[in-house]
Amino acid sequence: DGSYVRKELGKLIFNDIFYQERFYDDVISDLSFFIRSDIKDVFQKDSLDNIDKNQAIETVKNIVKELGISSLGNAEVYALDLEGLSSQWEDFPTKSGESPRKWEKEDEAYLVAFPVVYDNVRITTKGYVNEANAIPAIGSRIMGVVNKNGLIHLTCTGIYEVGKTVKENITAISVDSALEMVKNKYKDVLLTVPIRISHIALEYVPTVSNNFGVAYQLVPAWVFTTHQKTTYNDPKKGAFEDDSEFTIIINAETGKEIRIGGEQ
């Protein structure tokens, strides 16, 4: 029927033909690699007509558990309503030369995301490239899209099989200490545009370990989601301002910077 499943190491993606024929990826992710940071601003409704919210949550949860992923946190649910979907529609020429299909009522769906947890601590959804060996280190990302007919999309990436514990009873530095390290990073840098921190979380972050070939370690870290206004010049539109998002990750044990920069 045109649907497909792609399975790789630590990754599984399912797309129904209904999902493929619409631009859900654009409205859910925008320019990010997972769920856009402003999704609550775009989709403000709590529920949808004719689609059971609790059933949508259970649909995604049950399928993910059937895949062997059971350590899940509380679901984060967003109602992809027609008003929000339509606000993201843009007119541009497709391969056929026609304008993109406009959103319709039947396209409404719930976006259901589950965090993966270990020892009651979330594994981050952020991802980055290790600078030493250019190997990606991607956090755990689980996301399903459910419409009135059922599941039309599922993403499970950055799923780690936890092996041995390398170190126990780690005492994390305080968030104030981590924030001070971020401030020190920029104290000698002349910033013409201020940096705004929108979210701070203590999470497990994957790091690349070369001790036993290429492997990953999950380390506790303070993850800062930050924003900075950037001005761009477009030949057609002229100058315009956009909000650039980047991540700052500080090792919660050592206080050392793991990553500052864009996502993967």
Salt bridges, closest charged atoms under 4 A:
GLU8 OE2 - ARG6 NE 3.27
GLU8 OE1 - LYS11 NZ 3.91
GLU21 OE1 - ARG22 NH1 3.79
ASP30 OD2 - ARG36 NH2 3.83
ASP38 OD1 - ARG36 NE 2.67
ASP46 OD1 - LYS53 NZ 3.04
ASP49 OD2 - LYS105 NZ 3.58
GLU58 OE2 - LYS61 NZ 3.68
GLU76 OE2 - ARG122 NH1 2.96
GLU104 OE1 - ARG101 NH2 3.40
GLU106 OE2 - ARG22 NH2 3.45
GLU106 OE2 - ARG101 NH2 3.61
ASP107 OD1 - ARG22 NE 2.62
ASP107 OD2 - ARG101 NH1 2.82
GLU108 OE1 - LYS105 NZ 3.20
GLU131 OE2 - ARG259 NH1 3.44
ASP243 OD2 - ARG196 NH2 3.94
ASP243 OD2 - HIS227 ND1 2.74
GLU245 OE2 - LYS126 NZ 3.45
GLU245 OE1 - HIS227 NE2 4.00
GLU253 OE2 - LYS167 NZ 2.94
GLU257 OE1 - LYS185 NZ 3.06
GLU263 OE2 - LYS126 NZ 3.42
GLU263 OE1 - ARG141 NH2 3.58
